[in-house]
């Protein structure tokens, strides 16, 4: 028996899958990112860094919100690169 999703449910599933791919890319490349983005938050979309900043609120409010919709931002993975790794 096939599972049938409503359009909105499928969109949510697609966003979650994209988020998970971005998170996996972050995990796979963490040590490479550490040398360039130490002590910063990085925003990952489609397996690329699209923005970064040391200040999380500034990154979200001043840099991401003006450029992207909230729905799109939910697909991104935002992670912190810690300096003492």
C-alpha positions as CSV (number, residue, x, y, z in Angstrom):
1,X,0.0,0.0,0.0
2,X,1.5,3.4,-1.1
3,X,1.5,6.3,1.3
4,X,-0.2,9.4,-0.1
5,X,0.9,12.8,1.2
6,X,-0.9,16.1,0.9
7,X,1.0,18.8,-1.0
8,X,1.9,20.6,2.3
9,X,3.1,17.4,3.9
10,X,5.3,16.6,0.9
11,X,6.8,20.1,1.0
12,X,7.6,19.6,4.7
13,X,9.2,16.2,4.0
14,X,11.3,17.7,1.1
15,X,12.5,20.6,3.4
16,X,13.4,18.1,6.1
17,X,15.3,15.9,3.6
18,X,17.2,19.0,2.4
19,X,18.0,20.1,6.0
20,X,19.3,16.6,6.7
21,X,21.6,16.7,3.6
22,X,22.9,20.1,4.7
23,X,23.6,18.8,8.2
24,X,25.4,15.7,6.8
25,X,27.6,17.9,4.7
26,X,28.4,20.0,7.8
27,X,29.4,16.8,9.7
28,X,31.4,15.5,6.8
29,X,33.4,18.7,6.3
30,X,33.6,20.0,9.9
31,X,37.4,19.8,10.2
32,X,37.9,21.5,6.8
33,X,35.6,24.3,7.9
34,X,37.3,24.6,11.2
35,X,40.4,26.2,9.7
36,X,38.5,28.9,7.9
37,X,35.4,29.5,10.1
38,X,36.7,29.0,13.6
39,X,34.4,30.4,16.3
40,X,31.8,31.3,13.6
41,X,28.3,30.1,12.7
42,X,28.0,28.9,9.2
43,X,24.9,28.6,7.0
44,X,24.8,25.7,4.7
45,X,22.5,25.3,1.7
46,X,23.0,22.8,-1.1
47,X,26.3,21.6,0.4
48,X,27.8,25.1,0.3
49,X,28.5,27.8,2.8
50,X,26.2,30.7,1.9
51,X,27.0,32.9,4.8
52,X,28.8,33.0,8.2
53,X,29.3,35.3,11.2
54,X,30.5,35.1,14.8
55,X,27.2,36.6,16.0
56,X,24.2,34.3,15.6
57,X,21.5,37.0,15.9
58,X,23.2,39.3,13.4
59,X,23.5,36.4,11.0
60,X,19.8,35.5,11.2
61,X,18.2,39.0,11.6
62,X,20.5,41.2,9.5
63,X,21.9,38.8,6.9
64,X,19.4,35.9,6.3
65,X,16.0,37.3,6.9
66,X,16.3,40.1,4.4
67,X,17.4,37.7,1.7
68,X,15.3,34.6,2.3
69,X,11.8,33.6,3.4
70,X,11.4,31.8,6.7
71,X,10.3,28.7,4.9
72,X,13.6,28.7,2.9
73,X,15.7,29.3,6.0
74,X,14.3,26.2,7.5
75,X,16.0,24.1,4.8
76,X,19.4,25.5,5.7
77,X,21.6,24.0,8.4
78,X,23.2,26.6,10.7
79,X,26.1,25.2,12.8
80,X,28.8,26.6,15.0
81,X,32.5,25.9,14.3
82,X,34.1,25.8,17.7
83,X,37.6,27.2,18.0
84,X,39.2,24.7,20.3
85,X,38.6,21.5,18.3
